Amino acid sequence: MIYQGGCHCGKIAFEVDGDFKTAIDCNCSLCRRRGGLLAFVPRDRLKLQTPEENKSTYTFNTHVIKHHFCSNCGIAPYGEGVLPNGDPMASINLRCIPAIDLGSLEIMSYDGASR
């Protein structure tokens, strides 16, 4: 199913093709603070609807994942990285997709803090 999502002010907007039934609640130092619920899709299933220059990017620790956020409203709707096999992936903050019923998701904990 194709969903529309983005940041709060609309400076970053995207469409993503996915079947979102589960989400990951990561407790790494960044995710714990921002409170996102993450789902992962191949990068080619995420289409940015706004210019690339509208996003700001933050990396930390090993600098492998590019955490994208809006410099205007501060919301972090998605990130990008590469799987161990080399495939590009996107992590989607499901809280940034209004059409998803967050209460219907199976939430799985991920202990990113111990990595």
BELHU-V156031 format. One line per field, one symbol per residue. psi: psi as a letter, one per 20 degrees, with the letter a starting at -180 (. if undefined). A space follows every 10 residues. Layout:
psi = ???
//
This chain:
psi = qpqpraagij hpqrqporno hqqpnqkrhg hhhikqoqqq qqhiipopir qhiiqqqpqr dikhpooqrp igiiqnhrrq aprhjipqrp ppoiijnhip ohiiqoppqp mihj.
//
